[in-house]
Amino acid sequence: MRTVRALLYRDLVWSIFFVSVAFLSLFFFIDFLDQLEGVGRHGMTMWHAVLAALLVVPARLYELSPISVLIGAIYAMARLAQSSEFTILRTGGLGPGRALDLLAGLGVLLAGLTFITGEYMAPWGEQQALAMKARLRGGQSFGVAGAWLKERRETPDGTHAISINVERTGADGLMQHIRIFEHDAKGRLLSRTEAATGHAMAALAGSVWQLQDVSQTLWPKADGADSSDTAVQTRHLATLDWATTLDERLVAAAVSPIDSMSTTELWRYSRHLTDQEQTAQRYQLLFWKRALYPFACIVMMALALPFAYLQARSGGVSIKVFGGIMLGISFVLLNNVVGHLGLLRDWTPWMAASVPSLLYLALSMAAFAWLVRFR
């Protein structure tokens, strides 16, 4: 059985490898063409365009992993069936259950590689690409509204709501044009703090934001008995250490594009949004999609196995590979459609993320049972 495993794994791995290289080459060329639009602006050169396209290659590999596994596995299994090698293996004692077990074992290894790529390599590459563009452009803008964070604090006079707005980040990574609004339990504005720049630093409890060039306005409390509390106070500070429970990891997640966040960061940020009574479904859905996406490699392996039981007269290798491409495209489309429907219909995130894989797993098992048992 060790020889059979080596034979199958060698053909499968090489086929999947060449399909992955072909897809990555195509998408690298497309990404490179997109980056060419920025050449000559903000000091961006041809080398920067090449580097930016290379840095997103791990993200492309992560996205294309299930399709590459499916097409490569279908090609390998169809070729073994066409050359009658798989028929000889079946005659030698390779039963359907054992064949499925062998492909599932390789699928688990590929799922592990996909998880590592999506958890570490892809976010790092996209963050480096964003950082490079930010350095060239002198910073990163978050649109007209900027990036918003919220925090709730328990005080003796009730729960205070704090809203933080960051307009952009500079080339050095510092947050710029920071505004902090504090409201009391009844929604009345207590203070407004504006800072030109700032950055978060870890502390014993939460973190401390070091703000520079601070302008702070304090409104009087409505129930203040002291006459000194009835006047609006305004002060200007060169620096201010603002204590908060928002640590630097949450701040980094809030000011980063959602696609550049790892699975752990998505989970941490979605928990923060839930604790602050904010809508977190988008981040929860993407978290479950990221967590379950590597298992699609196992499903694609199971979906490719029935092609080994098709007879040669059922179609050549090219027709079967074309069928695999259509199946892979349909999986990606269904995965995206279900994700959008999950947001619109407010579906349970883990259920919406698992539907495509479960559906294709059921399809592969049904095709496998029909070919093996009834034909």
Secondary structure as UniProt FT lines:
FT   HELIX           2..35
FT   HELIX           36..38
FT   TURN            39..40
FT   TURN            42..43
FT   HELIX           46..55
FT   HELIX           57..82
FT   TURN            83..84
FT   HELIX           85..91
FT   TURN            92..93
FT   HELIX           96..116
FT   HELIX           117..121
FT   HELIX           122..137
FT   STRAND          139..141
FT   TURN            143..145
FT   STRAND          147..155
FT   TURN            156..157
FT   STRAND          158..170
FT   TURN            171..172
FT   STRAND          175..183
FT   TURN            185..186
FT   STRAND          189..202
FT   STRAND          207..218
FT   TURN            222..223
FT   HELIX           227..230
FT   STRAND          233..244
FT   HELIX           248..254
FT   HELIX           258..260
FT   HELIX           263..275
FT   TURN            276..277
FT   HELIX           281..292
FT   HELIX           293..295
FT   HELIX           296..304
FT   HELIX           305..309
FT   HELIX           312..314
FT   HELIX           317..345
FT   HELIX           349..373
//
